Amino acid sequence: MAKVTVIGAGNVGATCANVLAFNKIADTVVMLDVKEGVAEGKAMDMLQTAQTLGFETQIIGITNDYSATANSDVIVVTSGIPRKPGMTREELIGTNANIVKSVVSQCLTYSPDAVFVIISNPMDTMTYLTLKATGLPKNKVIGMGGALDSSRFKYYLTTALKANASEVEGLVIGGHGDTTMIPLKRLATYNGTPVSALLNAETLDKVAADTMVGGATLTGLLGTSAWYAPGAAGAYVVESIVKNYKRLIPSCVYLEGEYGQKDICIGVPAIIGRNGVETIVDLKLNAEEQALFEKSADAVRKTNAVLTEIKAL
């Protein structure tokens, strides 16, 4: 009987909770928010779709009572302020670091064995903060960014190919940032066929470029951060954990020498199962991809350094 807590009942958190309930991924979903009535109201709204959509998941909305989250198998952290147009994920660090640190600490009081899925931005740095501030085992903390970025990569590939979305595969590694993520064009496929055999280099480059600014594009259109794809990506990671699917998902995880990096949380392919991060998969990057990965890691480290400056670590 899986219990999942979603911290933050804003657009992303509520979408994640709704997907978890509708797809029967968890038996109980708890949404917790600091604003009175928001989590309660959204839980009630979702439950009023139960007969229509055919699910029996228990959805509980709570304001700041962490005892209701007790014995959660997975805790999804979406807390923090969202991006506004023109704002980078990195600009959120000061505010969101303090929020995330407090939230995770309170969750651990009631669910010391939970796996944490971090969505809050800047996601790589918030994942690193969660790991370092709590002392949790490295397999218990997963940043969701790679799952989302890869879904956007596959969307742009599908559009360019005019293809069946279910037959398109593509991975994005590196930092979860507009200039730090790395869509792996070389490894993208359409029903097993390399995409490079189906799209010319110019088109494929545009797909990669559009992927990298996928979040910013939506922020510009919506006036705030996107939520459907981020919420669904979070639920996708949670599903692999609670159902022990052992999916290969590009995830922000702690590296200890893998891909030539240490003491950093950054996106790499990982097998995600009941224990969280089961295995980190070595893709054998070529020289160009490895150079991009090293550049991405340098950028993530610069953002991580702010945690020391603001005394979050």
Kinemage of the C-alpha trace (Angstrom):
@kinemage 1
@onewidth
@group {chain A} dominant
@subgroup {mainchain}
@vectorlist {calphas} color= white
{ca met a 1} P 0.000 0.000 0.000
{ca ala a 2} L 1.955 2.990 -1.249
{ca lys a 3} L 1.672 6.391 0.392
{ca val a 4} L 3.044 9.442 -1.398
{ca thr a 5} L 3.250 12.970 -0.037
{ca val a 6} L 3.437 16.002 -2.300
{ca ile a 7} L 4.740 19.110 -0.588
{ca gly a 8} L 3.323 22.200 -2.265
{ca ala a 9} L -0.197 22.224 -3.746
{ca gly a 10} L 0.510 24.772 -6.434
{ca asn a 11} L 0.152 23.986 -10.122
{ca val a 12} L 3.012 21.479 -10.291
{ca gly a 13} L 2.275 19.755 -6.993
{ca ala a 14} L -1.445 19.476 -7.662
{ca thr a 15} L -0.833 18.104 -11.161
{ca cys a 16} L 1.574 15.523 -9.758
{ca ala a 17} L -0.954 14.484 -7.103
{ca asn a 18} L -3.730 14.269 -9.681
{ca val a 19} L -1.665 12.022 -11.969
{ca leu a 20} L -0.700 9.816 -9.017
{ca ala a 21} L -4.382 9.396 -8.096
{ca phe a 22} L -5.843 9.042 -11.594
{ca asn a 23} L -3.239 6.469 -12.657
{ca lys a 24} L -3.626 4.584 -9.350
{ca ile a 25} L 0.091 4.901 -8.657
{ca ala a 26} L -0.442 5.362 -4.916
{ca asp a 27} L -3.161 4.208 -2.531
{ca thr a 28} L -2.886 7.419 -0.518
{ca val a 29} L -1.740 10.820 -1.721
{ca val a 30} L -1.205 13.617 0.801
{ca met a 31} L -0.906 17.203 -0.424
{ca leu a 32} L 0.516 19.696 2.042
{ca asp a 33} L 0.680 23.455 1.531
{ca val a 34} L 1.423 26.504 3.687
{ca lys a 35} L -1.616 28.415 2.435
{ca glu a 36} L -4.802 27.650 4.311
{ca gly a 37} L -7.414 25.829 2.268
{ca val a 38} L -5.448 25.340 -0.950
{ca ala a 39} L -4.470 21.702 -0.477
{ca glu a 40} L -7.823 20.901 1.109
{ca gly a 41} L -9.751 22.492 -1.744
{ca lys a 42} L -7.720 20.857 -4.506
{ca ala a 43} L -7.980 17.450 -2.803
{ca met a 44} L -11.758 17.836 -2.622
{ca asp a 45} L -11.913 18.911 -6.268
{ca met a 46} L -9.865 15.878 -7.347
{ca leu a 47} L -11.960 13.480 -5.269
{ca gln a 48} L -15.083 14.752 -6.991
{ca thr a 49} L -13.677 13.247 -10.205
{ca ala a 50} L -13.126 9.795 -8.667
{ca gln a 51} L -16.313 8.203 -9.999
{ca thr a 52} L -16.028 9.916 -13.377
{ca leu a 53} L -12.404 8.885 -13.870
{ca gly a 54} L -12.618 5.562 -12.055
{ca phe a 55} L -10.035 5.686 -9.270
{ca glu a 56} L -10.177 4.914 -5.542
{ca thr a 57} L -7.019 6.635 -4.352
{ca gln a 58} L -7.393 8.445 -1.038
{ca ile a 59} L -6.396 12.104 -1.453
{ca ile a 60} L -5.790 14.177 1.678
{ca gly a 61} L -5.231 17.935 1.686
{ca ile a 62} L -3.453 19.436 4.687
{ca thr a 63} L -2.207 22.860 5.791
{ca asn a 64} L 1.197 22.615 7.486
{ca asp a 65} L 0.463 19.496 9.573
{ca tyr a 66} L 3.404 17.252 8.791
{ca ser a 67} L 2.104 14.474 11.031
{ca ala a 68} L -0.352 13.633 8.237
{ca thr a 69} L 2.620 12.738 6.026
{ca ala a 70} L 3.852 10.020 8.402
{ca asn a 71} L 5.168 6.795 6.880
{ca ser a 72} L 5.256 8.078 3.331
{ca asp a 73} L 7.132 5.871 0.882
{ca val a 74} L 7.973 8.792 -1.399
{ca ile a 75} L 7.924 12.545 -0.769
{ca val a 76} L 7.773 14.911 -3.724
{ca val a 77} L 9.039 18.419 -2.979
{ca thr a 78} L 7.652 21.173 -5.192
{ca ser a 79} L 7.848 23.972 -2.604
{ca gly a 80} L 9.170 27.400 -3.509
{ca ile a 81} L 8.371 30.299 -5.767
{ca pro a 82} L 7.930 29.617 -9.501
{ca arg a 83} L 9.776 31.344 -12.317
{ca lys a 84} L 8.463 34.549 -13.829
{ca pro a 85} L 9.191 35.623 -17.424
{ca gly a 86} L 12.851 36.563 -17.837
{ca met a 87} L 13.868 34.860 -14.589
{ca thr a 88} L 16.382 32.007 -14.565
{ca arg a 89} L 16.018 28.959 -12.346
{ca glu a 90} L 19.231 30.013 -10.600
{ca glu a 91} L 17.697 33.311 -9.445
{ca leu a 92} L 15.312 31.349 -7.227
{ca ile a 93} L 18.050 29.867 -5.067
{ca gly a 94} L 18.030 32.228 -2.076
{ca thr a 95} L 14.323 31.928 -1.354
{ca asn a 96} L 13.828 28.320 -2.324
{ca ala a 97} L 16.882 26.947 -0.475
{ca asn a 98} L 15.477 27.943 2.899
{ca ile a 99} L 12.016 26.630 2.024
{ca val a 100} L 13.273 23.266 0.766
{ca lys a 101} L 15.618 22.752 3.710
{ca ser a 102} L 12.809 23.372 6.209
{ca val a 103} L 10.315 21.193 4.361
{ca val a 104} L 12.629 18.198 4.031
{ca ser a 105} L 13.637 18.376 7.692
{ca gln a 106} L 10.012 18.304 8.836
{ca cys a 107} L 9.157 15.443 6.475
{ca leu a 108} L 12.030 13.314 7.791
{ca thr a 109} L 10.653 13.583 11.325
{ca tyr a 110} L 7.668 11.527 10.228
{ca ser a 111} L 9.026 9.529 7.275
{ca pro a 112} L 12.719 8.768 7.908
{ca asp a 113} L 12.804 6.000 5.289
{ca ala a 114} L 11.165 7.905 2.438
{ca val a 115} L 12.693 8.482 -0.979
{ca phe a 116} L 12.689 12.176 -1.897
{ca val a 117} L 11.897 13.403 -5.404
{ca ile a 118} L 12.945 17.029 -5.801
{ca ile a 119} L 11.191 19.308 -8.281
{ca ser a 120} L 11.871 22.722 -6.692
{ca asn a 121} L 14.184 24.997 -8.698
{ca pro a 122} L 17.072 25.382 -9.201
{ca met a 123} L 16.543 21.636 -9.162
{ca asp a 124} L 20.159 20.375 -9.298
{ca thr a 125} L 21.151 22.616 -6.417
{ca met a 126} L 18.015 21.852 -4.386
{ca thr a 127} L 18.743 18.135 -4.816
{ca tyr a 128} L 22.320 18.662 -3.626
{ca leu a 129} L 21.079 20.752 -0.683
{ca thr a 130} L 18.616 18.032 0.338
{ca leu a 131} L 21.326 15.381 0.285
{ca lys a 132} L 23.953 17.418 2.121
{ca ala a 133} L 21.671 19.023 4.697
{ca thr a 134} L 20.060 15.742 5.740
{ca gly a 135} L 22.853 13.195 5.403
{ca leu a 136} L 20.451 10.852 3.615
{ca pro a 137} L 21.910 7.954 1.611
{ca lys a 138} L 22.570 9.068 -1.962
{ca asn a 139} L 20.049 6.614 -3.399
{ca lys a 140} L 17.236 8.293 -1.444
{ca val a 141} L 17.379 11.699 -3.148
{ca ile a 142} L 16.430 12.129 -6.813
{ca gly a 143} L 16.035 15.308 -8.839
{ca met a 144} L 13.244 15.107 -11.420
{ca gly a 145} L 14.721 17.451 -14.086
{ca gly a 146} L 16.054 14.850 -16.522
{ca ala a 147} L 12.666 13.142 -16.800
{ca leu a 148} L 11.043 16.464 -17.699
{ca asp a 149} L 13.775 17.610 -20.083
{ca ser a 150} L 13.723 14.243 -21.841
{ca ser a 151} L 9.944 14.438 -22.261
{ca arg a 152} L 10.370 17.843 -23.898
{ca phe a 153} L 13.128 16.497 -26.141
{ca lys a 154} L 10.834 13.678 -27.230
{ca tyr a 155} L 8.030 16.168 -27.894
{ca tyr a 156} L 10.198 18.234 -30.231
{ca leu a 157} L 11.552 15.082 -31.902
{ca thr a 158} L 8.024 13.769 -32.401
{ca thr a 159} L 6.933 17.068 -33.924
{ca ala a 160} L 9.899 17.212 -36.311
{ca leu a 161} L 9.433 13.590 -37.351
{ca lys a 162} L 5.632 13.810 -37.543
{ca ala a 163} L 5.854 10.555 -35.666
{ca asn a 164} L 3.985 8.400 -33.161
{ca ala a 165} L 5.040 9.822 -29.792
{ca ser a 166} L 5.098 6.391 -28.132
{ca glu a 167} L 7.828 5.205 -30.521
{ca val a 168} L 10.247 8.108 -30.027
{ca glu a 169} L 13.059 7.819 -27.470
{ca gly a 170} L 15.541 10.462 -26.392
{ca leu a 171} L 17.613 11.302 -23.324
{ca val a 172} L 18.683 14.622 -21.844
{ca ile a 173} L 21.527 14.664 -19.326
{ca gly a 174} L 23.450 17.406 -17.520
{ca gly a 175} L 22.081 20.269 -15.474
{ca his a 176} L 18.413 21.237 -15.502
{ca gly a 177} L 19.034 24.665 -16.963
{ca asp a 178} L 18.501 26.471 -20.247
{ca thr a 179} L 22.214 26.436 -21.008
{ca thr a 180} L 23.330 23.350 -19.077
{ca met a 181} L 21.122 20.496 -20.302
{ca ile a 182} L 22.455 18.189 -23.022
{ca pro a 183} L 19.956 16.569 -25.413
{ca leu a 184} L 21.761 13.471 -26.662
{ca lys a 185} L 20.985 13.721 -30.382
{ca arg a 186} L 23.318 10.835 -31.242
{ca leu a 187} L 21.298 8.363 -29.164
{ca ala a 188} L 17.755 9.482 -30.057
{ca thr a 189} L 15.708 6.891 -31.934
{ca tyr a 190} L 12.368 6.416 -33.688
{ca asn a 191} L 11.215 2.824 -33.249
{ca gly a 192} L 14.855 1.729 -33.023
{ca thr a 193} L 16.073 3.783 -35.985
{ca pro a 194} L 18.591 6.545 -35.166
{ca val a 195} L 16.875 9.896 -35.578
{ca ser a 196} L 20.029 11.179 -37.264
{ca ala a 197} L 19.121 8.946 -40.212
{ca leu a 198} L 15.695 10.559 -40.495
{ca leu a 199} L 16.333 14.242 -39.769
{ca asn a 200} L 19.037 16.458 -41.233
{ca ala a 201} L 21.628 18.037 -38.944
{ca glu a 202} L 20.016 21.484 -39.070
{ca thr a 203} L 16.624 20.151 -37.985
{ca leu a 204} L 18.139 18.033 -35.252
{ca asp a 205} L 20.123 21.004 -33.948
{ca lys a 206} L 16.913 23.037 -33.793
{ca val a 207} L 15.170 20.254 -31.894
{ca ala a 208} L 17.996 20.287 -29.333
{ca ala a 209} L 17.948 24.101 -29.089
{ca asp a 210} L 14.165 24.177 -28.625
{ca thr a 211} L 14.445 21.521 -25.929
{ca met a 212} L 16.968 23.556 -23.973
{ca val a 213} L 14.677 26.582 -23.786
{ca gly a 214} L 11.527 24.481 -23.502
{ca gly a 215} L 10.779 25.682 -19.984
{ca ala a 216} L 11.543 29.321 -20.762
{ca thr a 217} L 9.335 29.145 -23.859
{ca leu a 218} L 6.380 28.034 -21.752
{ca thr a 219} L 7.122 30.601 -19.039
{ca gly a 220} L 7.016 33.305 -21.682
{ca leu a 221} L 3.678 32.060 -23.013
{ca leu a 222} L 2.041 31.353 -19.662
{ca gly a 223} L 3.519 34.103 -17.513
{ca thr a 224} L 4.671 31.502 -14.988
{ca ser a 225} L 6.358 28.100 -14.909
{ca ala a 226} L 4.749 25.176 -16.722
{ca trp a 227} L 2.971 22.537 -14.662
{ca tyr a 228} L 1.385 19.706 -16.655
{ca ala a 229} L 4.653 18.182 -17.914
{ca pro a 230} L 6.625 18.841 -14.690
{ca gly a 231} L 3.857 17.342 -12.552
{ca ala a 232} L 3.539 14.303 -14.807
{ca ala a 233} L 7.322 13.829 -14.887
{ca gly a 234} L 7.393 13.826 -11.100
{ca ala a 235} L 4.626 11.213 -10.996
{ca tyr a 236} L 6.504 9.124 -13.589
{ca val a 237} L 9.554 8.977 -11.304
{ca val a 238} L 7.379 8.179 -8.283
{ca glu a 239} L 5.681 5.341 -10.173
{ca ser a 240} L 9.031 3.732 -10.969
{ca ile a 241} L 9.863 3.822 -7.259
{ca val a 242} L 6.634 2.584 -5.674
{ca lys a 243} L 6.009 -0.086 -8.337
{ca asn a 244} L 9.692 -1.036 -8.549
{ca tyr a 245} L 9.604 -0.663 -12.335
{ca lys a 246} L 13.361 -0.067 -12.552
{ca arg a 247} L 12.921 2.358 -15.418
{ca leu a 248} L 15.974 3.986 -16.947
{ca ile a 249} L 15.254 7.659 -16.274
{ca pro a 250} L 17.683 10.562 -16.682
{ca ser a 251} L 17.771 11.799 -13.084
{ca cys a 252} L 19.661 14.307 -10.986
{ca val a 253} L 21.676 12.056 -8.673
{ca tyr a 254} L 24.813 12.263 -6.578
{ca leu a 255} L 28.000 11.289 -8.398
{ca glu a 256} L 31.127 9.841 -6.820
{ca gly a 257} L 33.346 9.513 -9.878
{ca glu a 258} L 30.771 8.513 -12.476
{ca tyr a 259} L 31.093 10.500 -15.703
{ca gly a 260} L 34.295 11.979 -14.268
{ca gln a 261} L 32.468 13.998 -11.597
{ca lys a 262} L 32.411 13.942 -7.798
{ca asp a 263} L 30.433 15.692 -5.071
{ca ile a 264} L 27.699 16.948 -7.356
{ca cys a 265} L 24.062 16.180 -8.133
{ca ile a 266} L 23.472 16.332 -11.878
{ca gly a 267} L 21.432 14.555 -14.521
{ca val a 268} L 22.619 11.148 -15.726
{ca pro a 269} L 20.750 7.978 -16.758
{ca ala a 270} L 19.801 5.934 -13.715
{ca ile a 271} L 17.734 2.862 -12.946
{ca ile a 272} L 14.980 4.006 -10.587
{ca gly a 273} L 13.285 1.391 -8.414
{ca arg a 274} L 12.000 0.729 -4.917
{ca asn a 275} L 15.300 1.769 -3.339
{ca gly a 276} L 15.377 5.004 -5.292
{ca val a 277} L 18.550 5.147 -7.368
{ca glu a 278} L 19.358 1.495 -8.047
{ca thr a 279} L 22.166 1.950 -10.581
{ca ile a 280} L 23.829 4.767 -12.505
{ca val a 281} L 24.156 3.798 -16.168
{ca asp a 282} L 27.358 4.649 -18.062
{ca leu a 283} L 26.441 5.718 -21.602
{ca lys a 284} L 30.051 5.995 -22.816
{ca leu a 285} L 29.788 9.587 -24.000
{ca asn a 286} L 31.851 10.648 -26.979
{ca ala a 287} L 34.424 13.435 -26.644
{ca glu a 288} L 32.002 16.215 -27.621
{ca glu a 289} L 29.300 15.021 -25.221
{ca gln a 290} L 31.792 14.590 -22.374
{ca ala a 291} L 33.082 18.119 -22.888
{ca leu a 292} L 29.528 19.477 -22.746
{ca phe a 293} L 28.880 17.449 -19.602
{ca glu a 294} L 31.970 18.870 -17.904
{ca lys a 295} L 30.894 22.403 -18.846
{ca ser a 296} L 27.425 21.701 -17.452
{ca ala a 297} L 28.882 20.370 -14.200
{ca asp a 298} L 30.998 23.509 -13.813
{ca ala a 299} L 27.877 25.661 -14.135
{ca val a 300} L 25.975 23.573 -11.581
{ca arg a 301} L 28.874 23.863 -9.142
{ca lys a 302} L 28.803 27.661 -9.446
{ca thr a 303} L 25.155 27.629 -8.446
{ca asn a 304} L 25.872 25.185 -5.607
{ca ala a 305} L 28.507 27.578 -4.297
{ca val a 306} L 25.746 30.077 -3.526
{ca leu a 307} L 24.485 27.681 -0.845
{ca thr a 308} L 27.639 28.348 1.140
{ca glu a 309} L 27.380 32.089 0.563
{ca ile a 310} L 23.852 32.212 1.938
{ca lys a 311} L 24.770 29.773 4.720
{ca ala a 312} L 22.238 27.171 3.584
{ca leu a 313} L 24.875 24.451 4.058
